[in-house]
Amino acid sequence: MITVGALDGLDGRRVVVTGASSGIGAAVVRAAAAAGARVGLLARRADRLATLAEEVGGHAAVADVTDAAAVTRAVDELAGALGGIDAVVAAAGTMHLGAVGETDPERWREVFDVNVHGLLATARAALPHLGDGASWVTISSMSGRRVPSAAGGVYAASKHAAHAVDETLRREAGARGVRVTTVAPGFVATDLMAGDEPGRDDVTAFRERMHGLGLTPEQVAAAVVHVLGLPPEVCVVEYALVATAQQRET
């Protein structure tokens, strides 16, 4: 019998996190380690990665998720260091704000390279290590279901694709007992938008509308730990969360 709300905890679980050097990824690393998990950290910024790995007693592997071969090597390295993988949290992501008609197509490619191609590369590398009872969690966005503004259209398109990747993984990996969860937060106060063309009127308007409405990375990380700690016979397909003040925006 499944007890609603029962948590198994993460003691000894082997959790690999991409995008682990900052933002939501770093918060997930800290939260998972605090819950008893053994953590593997994957990101491209070696200095930050090493510092955080030392802080939590984890293992680090440097790779850019847009380099599929490097991701495979890094995931294999972490699997070896941890003795296997019980869960992967795909938190690597990037954002560019701006109307489609006014932005450089190269920025579109950057967003899709990380948010879609990087996600696929991570899944391809991780799937051979994930068996019955393992978990896959994608950090997506509420923008994967709706477009919050014209300025966020390209980012939203990439997150719609990320939702489709997870739906595919449920069919591909779910058949062997891997739980696939899409965590879809609303606006989160991270550094993703910190340097994103602050002089543009459409970007400024979006930021002003979202000011004070954001979740913290730690709140999103708590949701991830909750999902990972559920009994193996329970799969949360999609976990959508927003700051209470933002619910009127959804």
JORA-V653203 format. One record per backbone hydrogen bond with DSSP energy under -1.0 kcal/mol. CO is the residue of the C=O (numbers start at 1). NH is the residue of the N-H. If there is no record, write none. Layout:
{{CO/NH} {CO/NH}}
This chain:
{{3/6} {10/13} {13/38} {14/86} {14/87} {15/40} {16/89} {17/42} {22/26} {23/27} {24/28} {25/29} {26/30} {27/31} {28/32} {29/33} {30/34} {31/35} {32/37} {33/36} {35/10} {36/12} {38/15} {39/59} {40/17} {41/61} {42/20} {43/63} {44/46} {45/49} {46/50} {47/51} {48/52} {49/53} {50/54} {51/55} {52/56} {53/57} {53/58} {59/41} {61/43} {64/67} {67/71} {68/72} {69/73} {70/74} {71/75} {72/76} {73/77} {74/78} {75/79} {76/80} {77/81} {78/82} {79/83} {79/84} {86/135} {87/16} {88/137} {89/18} {89/91} {90/139} {99/102} {104/107} {105/109} {106/110} {107/111} {108/112} {109/113} {110/114} {111/115} {112/116} {112/117} {113/118} {116/120} {117/121} {118/122} {119/123} {120/124} {121/125} {122/126} {123/127} {126/129} {127/130} {131/134} {134/179} {135/88} {136/181} {137/90} {138/140} {138/183} {141/144} {142/145} {142/146} {150/153} {151/98} {152/156} {153/157} {154/158} {155/159} {156/160} {157/161} {158/162} {159/163} {160/164} {161/165} {162/166} {163/167} {164/168} {165/169} {166/170} {167/171} {168/172} {169/173} {169/174} {173/176} {173/178} {174/177} {177/133} {179/136} {181/138} {182/239} {183/140} {184/241} {185/142} {187/215} {188/190} {191/194} {193/196} {195/197} {197/200} {200/204} {201/205} {202/206} {203/207} {204/208} {205/209} {206/210} {207/211} {210/213} {215/189} {216/220} {217/221} {218/222} {219/223} {220/224} {221/225} {222/226} {223/227} {224/228} {225/229} {227/230} {229/8} {231/234} {237/182} {239/184} {241/186} {243/246} {244/247} {246/249} {247/250}}
